[in-house]
Amino acid sequence: MTAAERLPATAVVVPRPRVTRREVVVVAVVTLAFALLLVVWALVTPMFQAPDEAAHVDAVLHLALGGHWDAPGQLHYLNATRAAVDSAASTPPLQRPTVGALLAVHPGESVLVDQMSQHPPTYYLAAAVVLRILHLHDLRWDVAVVVLRLVDALLVAPLPVLVWATVRRLTRAPRLAAVAPFALFAVPQLAQIGSSVTNEAPVFLLGGLLTWFGVRILTGDRRWWTTLALGLTFAVLASVKATGLPAVLFVAVAVLAARALPWRARLARAGVALAIGVVLGSWWWVHSLVAFHTPLPNGLAGLTPVTPWPPGSTRNPGLFVDQQWDGLTRSFWGEFGGFQFPMTPILTDLLSLVALLAIAWSFTRRFPQRGAVVALGALPASVLLAVVAYDWRSYGGLHQIGGTQGRFLFVALVAAIAMSAVAWSALVVRPVLRRRAARVLVFAAPAVGAYGLSVAYRGEYEQTNLGITRPGLAHLAYTTPLGSHTLAVVGVLMAVAVVVAVVLAWRWCGLGSGRDTTGREAPRTPVPSVTATGPAIATDRLPDVD
C-alpha cells in the first residue's frame, strides 16, 4: 500500500515544495543576523539591568557553589552577588574581581530573599554546570554573567529556523516562510530577555519546538516519533517554568485535530503524548503540592505588602483590563532595563492591534489552513488566559495589579507569528500585493528592532535623551564587559548581516513574480487547497516537487 493510499479518502494531497539552495541561504543569513543581534544586546545591556537578572544569576551561583535548592522564600542572596550588583555601574570591567575573590571578600548570605527557588531548578542546574566546567572561581564575575547570557542567546538563536519551518509547513509557501522570521526583529523585548540571564530562554526555544511538532501533526505527519517528540518537548518545557504548563492544551488539541488520522488513532496518540508530558514533566509541581501545599509556590509570599482596599471597594474589572492591555503590550514589544524604558505606546498599541485584527479578520475568509490555525491558536490563547487569570487572582490577594509581563507570552511567539503569516496570506491574495507586504515586513521589522535597541541605549547611557553623544558612548565603553572593541566588531558584523539578510529577502520576494516580459501579470497555476471533499494533507511520505 502506498503512502497516498494510507491517507483518508477525503483528503487532498498537497506535496511539499523542495527546499532550494537560495531559500536555505536566506534563512541562514536571517538566523545569523538574529543571533548577532542577541550578542549585541548581551554586551549593551548593563550588568543586572535585565528583568530579574540579579536573582537568576544568584540562583545559578548558589547551585554552582554546591548549595541547596532551598524552599520558596528561604533562598537568600549571596553577599557576593549583592556586592557585584552594587559595584557594577561604577567599576570598569578590568577592575572587577573574579568570583573567587568576590566570595572571599563578601562571604555568606544576605537577608534579602531570592524568589527564584519558586521555580524548578532545571535551568539553574544546567547553567551551574556550565560555570563549573569553565572554572567559576577563576572567572571575572562579569565574564561569568556574560557567559550565561551567551548561553541563553544560543538557546534563543534557532527561533528564526523554527518560524520558517512552521510557516512553510502550514502554508507550503517557501517565500512567505523565508520572510516570516523577520517578524522576530520587530519584538525587541525578545532580544533583550533572550540575551540576559533568565530561565525564560529555554522556554522560548521549547515553545517554538512544541509549535513545530504540533504543526507537523496538524498538517499530516502520521509518524509516531513526532507524537513522542511533542510529548517529550512539553515534559521538558513543564520542567523549566510554570509558563509552559498551559501548553498542555495545545498538546491535546494538536493531536486530536490531526485529520490525517482516524479518531481512534488520535485518541491513542493524544493519550500517549499527554502521558509522557505529565509523567516526565510534573515532578516539580507534584513535589511543590506535597511539600508546600500548592503547585505554584510564591517565593515572595508574605514579603509583598498588601495595599488595603478603599472603603467599599473591591477589584475593578475595567481598571484591570486597561492595565492588562497597557502592561502586556508594552512589555511584549519593548520595556527595557528594569521596565523603566518603554517603547512609545503609539507603536506598541498599533503593532498589537494590527496583529490581532489581521488574525481575527482572516477568519472571515475561507482558506485551506483555517482548521490548523484554529488548533494552533490553542497555544497562545491558553497562555494568555493563564497569565490574565493569575494576574486577576493576584489582584484579589495583593489588592494591586501586577505581573503584567508580556514576556510570559513568548512561549507561544512562534505560534503567533505563524498564525499572523497565514492570516496575511489569506487576506492579501494578489501576488503583487503579497510581494509588497513581504517587502514591508523585511524592511520594517529590523527598523522596529533598531528603534527598540536605541530606546534601551538612550535609557541606560543617555538619560533617555534623543541622540547619541560622546559621554553616552564613553559610558557604554566604560561598562561593557568584554570591552568596546569587541562590542564594535560584533555590532558591525550584526549590521552587515542584517543588511545582507534584507537584500537577499527583498530579492527573494521578487522572484517568481508571475509577470510576463511586458510587465503584465501572467496567469497563475492553480494550487491544491481544501475542497468540499475534505482537508488538505501534506504528507512527508510523498516525494518532493519543485
C-alpha positions as CSV (number, residue, x, y, z in Angstrom):
1,M,0.0,0.0,0.0
2,T,1.4,3.4,-0.9
3,A,1.6,6.5,1.3
4,A,-1.2,8.1,-0.6
5,E,-3.4,5.1,-0.2
6,R,-3.0,5.1,3.6
7,L,-4.4,8.7,3.8
8,P,-8.1,9.3,4.4
9,A,-10.2,9.0,1.2
10,T,-11.5,12.6,1.8
11,A,-8.0,14.2,1.9
12,V,-6.5,16.3,-0.9
13,V,-2.8,15.6,-1.1
14,V,-0.5,18.7,-1.2
15,P,3.1,17.8,-2.0
16,R,5.8,19.5,0.0
17,P,7.8,22.0,-2.1
18,R,11.5,21.2,-2.3
19,V,13.8,23.4,-0.2
20,T,16.1,25.2,-2.6
21,R,19.6,26.4,-2.0
22,R,18.6,30.1,-2.3
23,E,15.9,29.6,0.4
24,V,18.4,28.0,2.7
25,V,20.8,30.9,2.2
26,V,18.1,33.5,3.0
27,V,17.0,31.6,6.2
28,A,20.7,31.1,7.3
29,V,21.6,34.7,6.9
30,V,18.5,35.9,8.8
31,T,19.3,33.4,11.6
32,L,22.9,34.7,11.7
33,A,21.7,38.3,11.9
34,F,19.3,37.5,14.7
35,A,22.0,35.6,16.6
36,L,24.4,38.5,16.3
37,L,21.6,40.9,17.4
38,L,21.3,38.8,20.6
39,V,25.0,39.1,21.2
40,V,24.9,42.8,20.8
41,W,22.1,43.0,23.4
42,A,24.1,40.8,25.7
43,L,27.0,43.3,25.5
44,V,25.0,46.5,25.5
45,T,22.7,45.7,28.4
46,P,24.4,46.8,31.7
47,M,25.1,44.1,34.2
48,F,21.9,43.1,36.1
49,Q,19.7,45.6,34.2
50,A,17.5,42.9,32.5
51,P,14.4,41.8,34.3
52,D,15.2,39.8,37.5
53,E,18.7,39.1,36.2
54,A,20.4,39.5,39.5
55,A,18.1,37.0,41.1
56,H,18.7,34.5,38.2
57,V,22.5,34.9,38.5
58,D,22.4,34.5,42.2
59,A,20.3,31.3,42.0
60,V,22.8,29.8,39.5
61,L,25.7,30.7,41.7
62,H,24.1,29.0,44.7
63,L,24.0,25.7,42.8
64,A,27.4,26.2,41.1
65,L,28.9,26.6,44.6
66,G,27.3,23.4,45.8
67,G,24.4,25.0,47.7
68,H,20.9,23.5,48.1
69,W,17.7,24.5,46.3
70,D,16.0,26.0,49.3
71,A,12.3,26.1,49.7
72,P,10.5,29.2,48.2
73,G,11.1,32.2,50.4
74,Q,14.1,30.5,52.0
75,L,16.8,31.2,49.4
76,H,18.8,34.3,50.2
77,Y,21.0,36.4,48.0
78,L,24.7,35.8,48.4
79,N,26.6,38.8,49.7
80,A,28.9,38.4,46.8
81,T,26.0,38.8,44.4
82,R,24.8,42.0,46.2
83,A,28.4,43.4,46.1
84,A,28.6,42.7,42.3
85,V,25.2,44.5,41.8
86,D,26.3,47.5,43.9
87,S,29.6,47.9,42.1
88,A,28.5,47.1,38.5
89,A,27.9,50.7,37.4
90,S,30.9,52.3,39.0
91,T,33.7,49.7,38.4
92,P,35.3,49.3,34.9
93,P,35.5,45.7,33.7
94,L,39.2,45.2,34.1
95,Q,39.0,46.1,37.8
96,R,36.2,43.7,38.5
97,P,37.3,40.8,40.7
98,T,36.9,37.1,40.0
99,V,34.1,35.2,41.5
100,G,36.5,33.5,43.9
101,A,37.9,36.9,45.1
102,L,34.4,38.3,45.4
103,L,33.4,35.4,47.6
104,A,36.4,35.8,49.8
105,V,35.8,39.5,50.4
106,H,32.0,39.1,50.7
107,P,31.2,35.6,52.2
108,G,27.9,34.3,53.4
109,E,24.3,35.3,52.6
110,S,22.3,38.5,53.0
111,V,18.9,38.9,54.5
112,L,17.3,39.6,51.1
113,V,15.2,36.8,49.6
114,D,15.9,35.5,46.2
115,Q,12.5,34.3,44.9
116,M,13.8,32.1,42.1
117,S,13.5,28.9,44.2
118,Q,9.8,29.1,43.5
119,H,10.8,27.7,40.0
120,P,12.1,24.2,39.2
121,P,15.9,24.0,39.5
122,T,16.2,22.6,35.9
123,Y,17.6,25.7,34.2
124,Y,19.7,26.7,37.1
125,L,21.4,23.3,37.4
126,A,22.3,23.4,33.7
127,A,23.7,26.9,33.9
128,A,25.6,25.9,37.1
129,V,27.2,23.0,35.2
130,V,28.4,25.4,32.5
131,L,30.1,27.7,35.1
132,R,31.6,24.7,36.9
133,I,33.1,23.5,33.6
134,L,34.6,26.9,33.0
135,H,36.2,27.0,36.5
136,L,33.8,29.5,38.1
137,H,36.2,30.8,40.8
138,D,38.7,31.9,38.2
139,L,36.2,33.8,36.0
140,R,35.8,37.5,36.5
141,W,32.3,37.9,37.8
142,D,31.0,40.0,34.9
143,V,32.5,37.5,32.4
144,A,30.6,34.7,34.3
145,V,27.4,36.7,33.7
146,V,28.2,37.3,30.0
147,V,28.9,33.5,29.6
148,L,25.4,32.8,31.0
149,R,23.9,35.5,28.7
150,L,25.6,34.0,25.7
151,V,24.4,30.5,26.6
152,D,20.8,31.9,26.7
153,A,21.4,33.7,23.4
154,L,22.5,30.4,21.9
155,L,19.2,28.8,23.1
156,V,17.1,31.6,21.5
157,A,19.1,31.9,18.3
158,P,17.3,29.0,16.5
159,L,13.9,30.7,16.6
160,P,14.1,32.1,13.0
161,V,14.6,28.5,11.8
162,L,11.6,27.3,13.8
163,V,9.4,30.2,12.4
164,W,10.5,29.3,8.9
165,A,9.9,25.6,9.3
166,T,6.5,26.2,10.9
167,V,5.2,28.7,8.4
168,R,6.5,26.6,5.5
169,R,4.8,23.5,6.9
170,L,1.5,25.4,7.3
171,T,1.4,27.3,4.0
172,R,3.6,25.3,1.6
173,A,4.8,28.8,0.5
174,P,8.6,29.0,0.5
175,R,8.9,32.7,0.0
176,L,6.4,33.5,2.8
177,A,8.2,31.1,5.1
178,A,11.6,32.7,4.3
179,V,10.5,36.2,5.2
180,A,8.4,35.3,8.2
181,P,11.4,35.1,10.6
182,F,11.9,38.8,10.1
183,A,9.0,39.3,12.5
184,L,11.2,38.3,15.3
185,F,13.2,41.5,14.8
186,A,10.1,43.6,15.5
187,V,10.0,42.3,19.1
188,P,13.0,43.9,20.7
189,Q,11.9,42.7,24.1
190,L,12.5,39.1,22.9
191,A,16.1,40.1,22.1
192,Q,16.7,41.7,25.4
193,I,15.2,39.0,27.5
194,G,16.7,36.2,25.3
195,S,20.2,37.6,25.7
196,S,20.0,38.0,29.5
197,V,20.4,35.5,32.3
198,T,16.9,34.1,32.7
199,N,15.1,30.8,32.8
200,E,12.8,32.2,30.1
201,A,15.4,31.4,27.3
202,P,14.8,27.6,27.2
203,V,11.1,28.3,27.5
204,F,11.2,30.3,24.2
205,L,13.1,27.6,22.4
206,L,10.9,24.7,23.8
207,G,7.8,26.7,22.9
208,G,9.0,27.0,19.3
209,L,9.8,23.3,19.1
210,L,6.4,22.4,20.6
211,T,4.7,24.6,17.9
212,W,6.7,23.0,15.1
213,F,6.0,19.4,16.2
214,G,2.3,20.3,16.7
215,V,2.0,21.9,13.3
216,R,3.7,18.8,11.7
217,I,1.0,16.6,13.2
218,L,-1.8,19.0,12.2
219,T,-0.6,19.0,8.6
220,G,-0.5,15.3,8.1
221,D,2.7,13.9,9.8
222,R,1.5,10.5,10.9
223,R,4.7,9.2,12.3
224,W,4.9,8.1,15.9
225,W,8.2,9.8,16.5
226,T,6.5,13.2,16.0
227,T,3.9,12.5,18.6
228,L,6.5,11.2,21.0
229,A,8.7,14.3,20.4
230,L,5.6,16.5,21.1
231,G,5.0,14.9,24.5
232,L,8.7,14.9,25.4
233,T,9.1,18.6,24.5
234,F,6.2,19.5,26.7
235,A,7.7,17.5,29.5
236,V,10.9,19.4,29.3
237,L,9.1,22.7,29.0
238,A,7.0,22.0,32.1
239,S,10.2,21.1,34.0
240,V,11.6,24.5,33.4
241,K,8.9,27.1,34.3
242,A,5.2,27.3,35.0
243,T,4.6,29.5,31.9
244,G,4.9,26.3,29.9
245,L,2.1,24.5,31.7
246,P,-0.8,26.0,29.7
247,A,0.8,24.4,26.6
248,V,-0.8,21.1,27.7
249,L,-4.0,22.2,26.0
250,F,-2.1,22.6,22.7
251,V,-0.6,19.1,23.0
252,A,-4.0,17.6,23.2
253,V,-5.6,19.8,20.5
254,A,-2.8,19.3,18.1
255,V,-3.2,15.5,18.1
256,L,-7.0,15.4,18.3
257,A,-7.3,17.8,15.4
258,A,-5.0,15.8,13.2
259,R,-7.5,14.9,10.4
260,A,-5.0,12.7,8.7
261,L,-5.6,10.1,11.4
262,P,-8.8,8.2,12.3
263,W,-10.4,9.2,15.6
264,R,-9.3,6.1,17.4
265,A,-5.6,6.7,16.5
266,R,-5.9,10.4,17.5
267,L,-7.2,9.4,21.0
268,A,-4.5,6.9,21.5
269,R,-1.7,9.2,20.4
270,A,-3.1,12.1,22.4
271,G,-3.1,9.9,25.5
272,V,0.5,8.9,24.9
273,A,1.7,12.4,24.3
274,L,-0.1,13.7,27.4
275,A,1.1,10.8,29.5
276,I,4.7,11.5,28.5
277,G,4.3,15.1,29.3
278,V,2.6,14.6,32.6
279,V,4.7,11.7,33.9
280,L,8.1,13.3,33.0
281,G,7.2,17.0,33.4
282,S,5.1,17.2,36.6
283,W,7.7,16.1,39.1
284,W,8.4,19.6,40.4
285,W,4.8,20.6,40.6
286,V,3.8,17.4,42.4
287,H,6.7,18.0,44.8
288,S,5.5,21.6,45.4
289,L,2.0,20.4,46.1
290,V,3.2,17.8,48.6
291,A,5.9,20.0,50.3
292,F,4.3,23.4,50.1
293,H,0.6,22.6,49.7
294,T,0.4,24.5,46.4
295,P,1.7,23.6,42.9
296,L,2.7,27.2,42.3
297,P,4.6,28.5,45.3
298,N,5.4,32.1,45.7
299,G,9.0,32.9,46.6
300,L,8.0,36.3,48.0
301,A,4.9,35.2,49.9
302,G,4.4,37.3,52.9
303,L,7.1,39.8,51.8
304,T,4.9,41.7,49.3
305,P,2.8,44.4,51.1
306,V,-0.9,44.2,50.7
307,T,-2.5,47.6,50.0
308,P,-5.8,47.9,51.8
309,W,-8.9,48.4,49.7
310,P,-10.5,51.8,49.9
311,P,-13.8,51.7,51.9
312,G,-16.5,49.9,49.9
313,S,-14.1,49.0,47.1
314,T,-13.0,45.7,45.5
315,R,-11.4,44.5,42.3
316,N,-12.2,46.9,39.4
317,P,-12.6,44.9,36.2
318,G,-12.4,48.0,33.9
319,L,-9.2,49.1,35.6
320,F,-7.8,45.6,35.4
321,V,-8.5,45.2,31.7
322,D,-7.0,48.6,31.0
323,Q,-3.8,47.9,32.9
324,Q,-3.5,44.4,31.5
325,W,-3.6,45.8,27.9
326,D,-1.1,48.5,28.7
327,G,1.2,46.3,30.6
328,L,1.2,43.3,28.4
329,T,1.5,45.2,25.1
330,R,4.3,47.4,26.5
331,S,6.3,44.6,28.0
332,F,5.7,42.3,25.0
333,W,7.2,44.6,22.3
334,G,9.7,46.5,24.4
335,E,10.1,47.8,28.0
336,F,13.8,47.7,28.8
337,G,16.1,47.9,31.8
338,G,14.1,47.4,34.9
339,F,10.9,48.1,32.9
340,Q,11.6,51.9,33.1
341,F,12.5,52.4,29.4
342,P,9.4,51.6,27.3
343,M,8.9,52.0,23.6
344,T,6.3,54.6,22.6
345,P,2.8,53.2,23.3
346,I,1.7,54.6,20.0
347,L,3.8,52.0,18.3
348,T,3.2,49.1,20.7
349,D,-0.6,49.6,20.6
350,L,-0.5,49.9,16.8
351,L,1.6,46.7,16.4
352,S,-0.7,44.8,18.8
353,L,-3.9,45.9,17.1
354,V,-2.7,45.2,13.6
355,A,-1.6,41.7,14.6
356,L,-4.8,40.8,16.4
357,L,-7.1,42.3,13.8
358,A,-5.4,40.6,10.9
359,I,-5.8,37.2,12.6
360,A,-9.4,37.9,13.5
361,W,-10.3,39.3,10.1
362,S,-8.7,36.4,8.3
363,F,-11.2,34.1,9.8
364,T,-13.9,35.8,7.8
365,R,-12.3,34.2,4.8
366,R,-12.2,30.5,3.8
367,F,-8.7,29.3,3.4
368,P,-7.0,25.9,3.4
369,Q,-5.2,26.2,6.7
370,R,-8.1,27.6,8.8
371,G,-8.6,24.3,10.8
372,A,-4.9,24.0,11.6
373,V,-4.7,27.7,12.5
374,V,-7.6,27.3,14.9
375,A,-5.9,24.4,16.6
376,L,-2.6,26.3,16.7
377,G,-4.4,29.2,18.3
378,A,-4.9,27.0,21.4
379,L,-1.3,27.7,22.4
380,P,-1.3,31.5,22.6
381,A,-4.9,31.6,23.8
382,S,-4.2,29.2,26.7
383,V,-1.0,31.0,27.7
384,L,-2.7,34.4,27.6
385,L,-5.7,33.2,29.6
386,A,-3.4,31.7,32.2
387,V,-1.4,34.9,32.6
388,V,-4.5,37.1,32.9
389,A,-6.2,34.6,35.3
390,Y,-3.1,34.6,37.5
391,D,-2.9,38.4,37.5
392,W,-6.6,38.6,38.4
393,R,-6.0,36.2,41.3
394,S,-3.0,38.2,42.5
395,Y,-5.1,41.4,42.2
396,G,-7.6,39.9,44.6
397,G,-4.9,38.7,47.0
398,L,-2.5,41.7,47.0
399,H,-5.1,44.4,46.2
400,Q,-2.8,45.7,43.4
401,I,-2.4,44.9,39.7
402,G,1.0,43.4,39.0
403,G,2.7,40.7,37.0
404,T,1.6,42.0,33.6
405,Q,4.7,40.7,31.8
406,G,4.4,40.3,28.0
407,R,7.5,38.1,28.0
408,F,5.4,35.3,29.5
409,L,3.7,35.1,26.1
410,F,6.9,34.4,24.3
411,V,6.5,30.7,24.8
412,A,3.8,31.0,22.1
413,L,5.6,33.5,19.9
414,V,6.4,31.1,17.1
415,A,2.8,30.1,17.0
416,A,1.6,33.7,17.0
417,I,3.9,34.6,14.1
418,A,2.8,31.5,12.1
419,M,-0.9,32.5,12.7
420,S,-0.2,36.0,11.5
421,A,1.6,34.8,8.4
422,V,-1.3,32.6,7.5
423,A,-3.7,35.4,8.2
424,W,-2.0,37.8,5.9
425,S,-1.7,35.2,3.2
426,A,-5.4,34.7,3.4
427,L,-6.2,38.4,3.4
428,V,-3.7,39.5,0.7
429,V,-4.4,37.3,-2.3
430,R,-3.0,39.3,-5.3
431,P,0.6,38.3,-6.0
432,V,1.9,41.8,-6.4
433,L,0.4,42.9,-3.1
434,R,1.8,39.9,-1.4
435,R,5.3,40.8,-2.6
436,R,4.9,44.3,-1.4
437,A,3.6,43.2,2.0
438,A,6.5,40.9,2.4
439,R,9.0,43.6,1.5
440,V,7.4,45.9,4.0
441,L,8.0,43.3,6.7
442,V,11.5,42.7,5.6
443,F,12.3,46.4,5.9
444,A,10.1,47.5,8.8
445,A,10.8,44.7,11.3
446,P,14.6,45.4,11.5
447,A,13.7,49.1,11.8
448,V,11.5,48.4,14.8
449,G,14.3,46.3,16.3
450,A,16.8,49.1,15.8
451,Y,14.4,51.6,17.4
452,G,14.0,49.3,20.4
453,L,17.8,49.0,20.8
454,S,18.0,52.7,20.6
455,V,15.4,53.1,23.4
456,A,17.4,50.8,25.6
457,Y,20.7,52.5,24.8
458,R,19.3,56.0,25.4
459,G,17.7,55.0,28.6
460,E,20.8,53.4,30.0
461,Y,23.5,55.7,28.7
462,E,21.9,59.0,27.5
463,Q,19.4,59.6,30.3
464,T,16.7,58.9,27.7
465,N,17.7,62.0,25.7
466,L,17.3,61.7,22.0
467,G,20.6,61.3,20.2
468,I,24.0,59.6,20.6
469,T,26.6,61.7,22.5
470,R,30.3,61.2,23.2
471,P,29.7,60.9,27.0
472,G,27.0,58.2,26.4
473,L,29.3,56.2,24.2
474,A,32.1,56.6,26.7
475,H,29.8,55.3,29.5
476,L,29.0,52.3,27.3
477,A,32.7,51.6,26.5
478,Y,33.4,52.0,30.3
479,T,31.0,49.4,31.4
480,T,30.5,46.8,28.6
481,P,32.1,43.6,30.0
482,L,34.2,42.4,27.0
483,G,35.5,45.8,26.0
484,S,34.4,48.4,23.4
485,H,36.4,46.8,20.6
486,T,34.6,43.5,21.0
487,L,31.3,45.3,21.0
488,A,32.2,47.4,17.9
489,V,33.2,44.3,16.0
490,V,30.0,42.4,16.9
491,G,28.0,45.5,16.1
492,V,29.5,45.9,12.6
493,L,29.0,42.2,11.9
494,M,25.4,42.4,13.0
495,A,24.7,45.4,10.9
496,V,26.3,43.8,7.8
497,A,24.3,40.6,8.4
498,V,21.0,42.5,8.8
499,V,21.7,44.4,5.6
500,V,22.6,41.3,3.6
501,A,19.5,39.5,5.0
502,V,17.3,42.4,4.0
503,V,18.8,42.5,0.5
504,L,18.5,38.7,0.0
505,A,15.0,38.6,1.2
506,W,14.0,41.6,-0.8
507,R,15.3,39.9,-4.0
508,W,13.7,36.6,-2.9
509,C,10.3,38.3,-2.6
510,G,10.7,39.5,-6.2
511,L,11.4,36.0,-7.7
512,G,8.6,34.2,-9.5
513,S,6.7,37.5,-9.9
514,G,4.2,35.9,-12.2
515,R,4.8,38.7,-14.8
516,D,5.5,38.3,-18.5
517,T,8.0,40.3,-20.4
518,T,5.6,43.2,-20.9
519,G,5.1,43.6,-17.2
520,R,1.5,42.3,-17.2
521,E,0.6,39.7,-14.6
522,A,0.7,36.2,-16.0
523,P,-2.0,33.6,-15.3
524,R,-1.4,31.7,-12.1
525,T,-1.1,27.9,-11.8
526,P,-3.9,26.6,-9.5
527,V,-2.7,25.3,-6.1
528,P,-4.3,22.4,-4.4
529,S,-6.5,23.5,-1.5
530,V,-9.3,22.4,0.8
531,T,-12.3,21.3,-1.1
532,A,-15.7,20.1,-0.1
533,T,-14.3,16.6,0.0
534,G,-12.0,17.2,2.9
535,P,-8.9,18.8,4.3
536,A,-5.6,19.3,2.5
537,I,-3.0,16.8,3.7
538,A,0.7,17.4,3.2
539,T,2.5,14.2,3.9
540,D,6.2,13.7,4.3
541,R,5.9,10.2,2.7
542,L,5.3,11.7,-0.7
543,P,8.2,12.8,-2.9
544,D,9.1,16.5,-3.0
545,V,8.2,18.6,-6.0
546,D,9.7,21.8,-7.4
